[in-house]
Amino acid sequence: MKKTVQELLESRVSTGKFDPSRKLEADVLQELVRLATRAPSAFNLQNWHFIAIQSDEARELLHPLAYNQPQILAASAVFIVCGELDAHERLHETLQPSVEAGMITDAIRETWVEMAKASYGENEQARRDEAIRSASLAAMSLMVAAEGMGLASGAMGGFDPAGVMDAFGLDPARLPVMLVAVGHAAEGNWPQKQRRATEEVLEFR
């Protein structure tokens, strides 16, 4: 029985212990990324990039850069979720499918391109902030998609971004924002930990 979005969010846990004997096929990983890219982004920049770590060689490279966390070796795959710092430079091409589909006009596209250029062209901090926002939204979408497909996942912020960029030869415009481990849970994971009361984190004005 399929879960509602509310049920997915309430049942999702941050998995740290994975069953290393269970693998995922490439088409499953592709579907996870396809769904992750349904996340929103400013101007529809789609300023994200995913690197699926599966091979033993890539795992051994990533493991020490993620402070030897065991899920790097045990999960079926670990995604390096990157935010792209130069996506505004190719926004004209990125928006072409939306123009062809009749969703936006060419005039609207050109307006967005100019607005993105003004917002990010000379503002390094704005480019970085936007890249982190978009990659984070995509990472959460990927984890919800994994939960909906009966898989376990866990976001990992504990890693050396500069080391990852160097070890994997990443383009300087691709900023590693988060690691997301995906696979099948092993025994011994915590349930979803308790959250602060809504009244503590919500205010009305």
Beta strands, then each sheet from edge to edge (+ up, - down):
strand 1: 48-53
strand 2: 77-84
strand 3: 152-156
strand 4: 174-183
sheet 1: 1+ 2- 4+ 3-
end
